[in-house]
Amino acid sequence: MQQEYQTINQVKGPLVFVEKTEDIAYGDIVEIETPDGEIKKGEVLETSKDVVVVQVYEETRGIGRDASVRFMDENVKMPLTEDLLGRVLDGTGEPMDDGPEIIPEKEGDIVGEAINPYSRELPEDFIQTGVSTIDVMNTLVRGQKLPIFSGSGLPHNDLAMQIARQADVSGEDEEFAVVFAGMGITEEETQQFIQEFEETGALERSVVFLNKADDPAPERIITPRMALTTAEYLAYEKGMEVLVVMTDMTNYCNALREVSAAREEVPGRRGYPGYMYTDLANLYERAGIIEGREGSVTQIPILTMPNDDITHPIPDLTGYITEGQIVVDRDLDNQGAEPPIDPLPSLSRLMDNGVGEGFTREDHGDVSDQLYSLYAEGQDLRDLVAIVGEDALSEKDEKVLNFTKKFEKEFIDQGFFTNRTIEDSLDKAWELLDMLPSDELIRLDSEMREKYLPSKQEK
């Protein structure tokens, strides 16, 4: 039985300062019992010679000097079982649906263990999201971490749900699972996510963690760790291909800043703690494939850029750690594009590993290059037209401009409920490329053009 202490000397925000009474380890679980019998949980955030700092997961209201503190001598654990699939949990891993009690096969430490770099396999197997702009131009591969950069008010949650609903390992027989972690989301978003998962049938293969905006900040810090521990269990012990979608990492980082400010730490850029890079890396680097084991963990973290600033510390640090980014664009959203993904600033650094013959289709890489080239040229022509007018354009320029408009309307704007296979997306790309004379498609060799251009096939 754990010994009780009444040695609290200060409560500050989500932090409780306890006079040290015994040897306490960092990360140990703490139970605090208020005089009226309410038990609040937390963990040891810092331990020094005289004081132990406890981070409380719930409101600290009601905690005073007369509260009892119990140090449990164990770390925070996530109860793990395959029966978690199909369940909706809160940010601390407690069920918030009407399902049965979860009986775990084991408990996993939420801090996780780093994957030995020597044991990592190169991510190269194509994951089909059903979204043409991602699949063709910014391909996601198994074991990759590919974030989505968005802005306030943009439909990144709709895109997150579309990916969670549609994603699959193309041509593979392995079981595919989705672990979804919502952090700092509103009550309306919570209900929307639950309804969407249930109505579309995606819940059957998913584990959903939902941390609400009115939940305490410390709970937000453990939510992604709970989700990733679950993903690692399903991947490395049950052999599943697991996609982890985490939204919104900006809310997570703001919770880090709030706790850091309560601890009176010296702030870094824009008030965020100096260790935020390390903290984010601890989460993102839990994606990967381990040699000799079945299963994989692939991550799609989603973050909103304050004031659409891609140089803000959160997207900036995320970009250093991850392998590219998908950028949700405000102008495309204003035009009504669904999903409004801008291919030009988007990038998947591991795309070349997972496309082409044996992975997707032989023409994939060249088609992607050609689409990028023409769309970039079309955007430049739009700027030119704004200055000199359309009368100054050559015949070829007009065709490129028309291609750009149709590319946005038919390729990018596919709708949030349209699920395209990679073959459908590539065929749609060839259909659009056929708007230009074949000799203008300089990034595609003559054999490819003869084989895939609709106008060539009709002859």
N, C-alpha and C positions, 0 to 999 in steps of 0.2 A: 504494500500500500504506500502511495506517495505521501510524503510529509507536507503539511500545509504551513505557509508562512504569511504573516501580515506585516510585510515590510515595504509596502508601496510608499514612495516618498514624493512622487510627482506623476501627473497625467497630462500629456501634451498632445492634442490632436489624436492620432491613432496610436500613439506610443505611451507605454506605461513604464516608468522607471522604478526598478525594484532593487533594494539594498541587497548586495550579494550575501548569500548564506551558505553556499556550497559550490562545488565545481559544476559549472553549467556549460554545455556545449552549444556552439552556434547552430541555429536551425532547429533546436529542440522544441517540441510542442509544449505549450503552456495552457493551463486551464485557470481562469480567474472566476471566482464565485463571489457575486455581490451579496450584500446582507439579506436581500430578499430571495436568495436561492437561485438567481439566474446565473447560468454558466456560460462564459464567453471564452472562445478559443483564440489562440495566437501562437506566435513562434518567437524564439530568441533571435533578435536582430543584431545584437552586439553584447559582448561581455567583456568587462574590464575588472580591475582589482577590487573595486568597491560597488559597482552598479551593473545590473543586467537590464538592457533595453529590450522590452517586449513589444512586438508589433501585433496589435489586436485586429482580427479579421472582421469584427463587428463594431458597432458603435461603442464608444467608451463611456457613454452616458451611464451613470449609476456606479461607476468604479471609483472608489475613494480609498482612503487609508485603512478603512475597516474591511476592505475586500480581502479574500483569501487567495493566495497564489500557489498553484501546484505545478512543479516542473516534472514532466512525464518521462524524461530520459529517453525519448525517441523522436525521430524526425517525422515531418509531415508525410503521410503515405496516401496513395490512391488505391482504393480497392479495385482489383482487376479481375475481369471475367469476360468471356465471349458474349455473355448475356447482356453486356452493356449496349450492344448493337440494338438500335431501335428505341433507346432511352433518351430522355431529355433531363439534364442535370443542371443544378445551379453552379455558380462559379467556384464553389468549394467541393463539388463532386457529389452533393446530396441530390437525390431525385426530386424533380419538381413536376413530374407527371403523375398519373394515377396508377402507374405500374407496380408490380410486386417489389418486395424488398430485395435489394441486390445482395446476393451471397457470393463473396469473392473467392476465386481460386487461390489468389495470392494478393499481397499488397506490395506496391512499387514505390520506391523513394521518388518524390516528384522532382528532385534536383537532377536526376538522371546521371548517366555516365557518358563522358566524351567518347566518340568513336575513334579508335586507334587509326591514324591516317594510313598506316601500312595495310590495314584491313579493309579500307574503303574501296569499293568498286567504282569505276567510272560510270556516271549516269549516262545512259544512251538509248534506253527503250522509250519510244514515243508514247505519250499519254494524250488521248484524244479528249478535248474539252467540248467539242461540238461548236466552238466559236471560231469562225473562219480566220479572223484577224490574229488570233493566238495560234491556232493549229498550223496555218500556212506560213505566217511571217514572224512569229515569235514563239516557236514550238517549245512546249513543256515536255521535259523528259523525266523518266522515273528516277527519283532520288534527288531531284533538283530543288532549289529554293528560289522561287520566282515571285517577287512581290508585285502588288498592284498599287500604283501611286494614283491617288484621287484627290478631289477637293471637296470642301464642305458643300453639301446639297446635291452632289452628283450621285448617280445611281450605282455606286459601287456595291451596295448590298444586293441589288438585283443581279449584278454580275456574279457576286459571290454565290448566290443561290443557284444561278444558271450553271455555274461550274460544278457545284456540289451535286446538282441533279443529274448532269449529263456526263461527267468525267468517267473515263474508262480506259483500261489498258487495251489498245487496239490489237485484236487478233490473239489475245492471250486467254488461257483458261483459268488463270489464278483468280482467287476471290478478291474483289475490290471493295474497300471500305472508305468512308469519309468521316473524319473527326472535325467537327465544326466548333470553334470557340468564338463566342461573341463577348466583347469586353466593353463595358460602359455604354451599353445600348439602352435606348428608351423602352418604356413599357409597350409602346406601339410597335416598335421594331421587334421586341420579344415575341409578341403575339403573331406578328407577320411571319417571322422565321418558323415558329412552331406550326402555324397553319400551312405554310408552304411545304415544309418537310412532310407533314402528314398527308396533305391532299395529293402531292405528286408521287407518293410512294418512296421518296428518297430516304425517309426515316428508317426503313427496314435495314439498310446497310450503313447507317450513320450513328455516331454518338455525338450528341449535341450538348455543349456547355454554354450556358447563358448567364453572364454577369451583368446585372442591370446598372443603369446610371446612378440610381440612388443607393446602391450597395457600397459599403466602405471601400476606400482606395486600396488598403492592403489585400482585400479579397481579389481585386483585379490583378494583383501581381502574381497570385498563385494560379489563376485560371488557365493561362497558356501552359503552365508546367503540368497541371492536371491533364490537360488535353494531350500534350506531347508524351507523357508517361503512358497514357492509354494507347496512343498511336504506336509507340515502340513495342508495347506488349502484343498488340494485334499483328504487327509486322514481323517482329523477330522471333516471337514465340508461337504465333498461330499461322505464320507464312502468308499473310495478306499483303496486297499492295494498298498502302494507306495514303490518302491525300488529306493533309491538314490545312484547313482554311481558317485563318485567324483575323478577325476584324473587331475593333479597329486598334492597330498598334499605337496610334497617337494617344488614345485614351489610356493605354497601358503605360506609355512613357510619361504622361501627365500624372499618373498615380505614383510612379517612381519619383517624380519631382516633388510631389506633395509630401511623401514620406521623408525624402531627403531634406526638405525645408524644415520639417518638424524636428529632425535630428540636428539642425543647425550646421549642416555640412557646407563647405565652401562650394558655391555653385559654379558650373561651367557655362558653356554657351547657352544664352537665353534662359538661364536659371536651371537648366537640366543638370543632373549630377555628372561629375567627370567620369564616372564609371559606367555611363549609359552604353557606351560602345561594347564594353565587356559583357554587360548584362544582356544586350540584344544578341550578341554573338553566342552566348550560352543557350539561347532559344533557337536561333536559326541553324546553328551547327548540329542540331539534333536531327536534321534531315540527312538521308543518305541510304546507301546499300552496303551491307556488310558481307564481305567475301565468305563464302561457305554457308551462308544462311539464306533461306528463302525470305521473301517479303522485302518491303522498302517503305521508307517514309519520305513523302514529297510534300513540300510546304508552299502554300500561297498566302503569305501575310498581306493584309490590306491595310493601308494607312491613308489618312487624309492629311494633305499638306496644308498647314495654316497659310491663308492668303494665297493658295496655289503656288507657294514658294518651294521649288524643288531643291533649293540650297539650304532649307531649314534643317536643323540638326537631325531630326528623325529620318526623313528620306535620305539625307546625305550619308548618315552612318549606315542605314539599311543598305544603301547602294554599294558601300564598300564590302559588306559582309556577304551579300547575296549574289546570284548569278544573272543579273539583268533587272529589268522592270517592265511592267505593262502600265502605260500611262492613259488614264481616263481624261478626256479632253472636254473643256467647258464649251468651246465653240461648236464641236460636233454634237454635244448634248443640246445646245440651243437650237440646232438644226433638226432635232428630234431623232438622232441616230441612236439605235439600241443594239448592242452596247456601244457607247461613244468612245471607242479605243482609237487613239491616234498611233498609227504604226511607226511614224518617223522618229519620235523620241523613245519609242519602246525598243526593247532589246532582250534577246535570250542568248546568253553567252554560250550555252551548251547545245544550242539548236543544231549545229553541224554534226554533233555526235548521234543525233536521233532521226535524221531525215535521209531520204534517198532510197535506193534499191535495198531491199531487205528490211527496211524499217517502215517507210511510208510508201513512196512511189518514186521512180527514177527521176522524174521531172521536178520534184519538189524544190530542191535547192535553187535551181535556175529560175523557176517561176517566181519564187520569193524575191530573188535579186531583181528580176525584171519589174515586178510590181513596185518595189521600193524605188527603183530608178524613175519610173514613169510618174508615180505619185509625187515624188520630190520635185520633179520637173514641173508638174502641174501646179504645185503650190507656188513655185517661183513665178510661173506665168500669171497666176492670180494677182500677185503683187505688181507685176508689170502692167496688167490690164487696168489696175486701179490708178495707175499713173498716166498711161498713154491711150487707154481705150482698146477695145477689141479690134478696131480697124487696122491696127499696126501688126496684128498677128499673121503669121504665115499659115498656109493650109495645114502643115504638120502640127503647128502650135495649136490650132483650133481642135484638131483631133485629140491631142494630148489633154487639152482642157475638157473636152467632152468625156474622155476616158476618166478623168479625175472626178467629175460630177457623178458619173455612173458608178464608179468604184465605191464612192461614199454611200450612194443610194442602195446598191445591190449587194455589195460585198461586206462593207463595214456594218451597215444598217440591216442586219438579218433578223432582228427581233430577239427578245429575251426568252422566247419559248420555241425557237427554231433550233433543232439539233442537227447539225450537218456532219456527215462523215468526212474524213480527210479527202476521200475521192470526190465527194460532192463539192467540197471547197475548192479543190484544184480544178475541177471541171468548170466551175463558175469563174475562176481566174482566167482560164483559157478563153472562155466566152467573151470576157471583157477585153482581153489582149487582142482578140480578133478585130477589134474596132480600128486597129492601126495596121498599116501595110506590114506584111511579114518581114520585109527587109529592115524595118525600123526596130524590130525586136532583137537588138544586137546581143542581148545576154542569153539568148536561146539559140542553140545550134539548129542547123537546117533539118536534121533528123527529128528533133523534138517538135519543131514547127509542123513538119509533114505528118507526124503521128497524132498530135493533139489539137491543132487548130481546127475548129469546126468547119471553117471555109475550105480547108485542104481536104478534110474527110468527105465533104460533099461531092468533090470532083471525081 
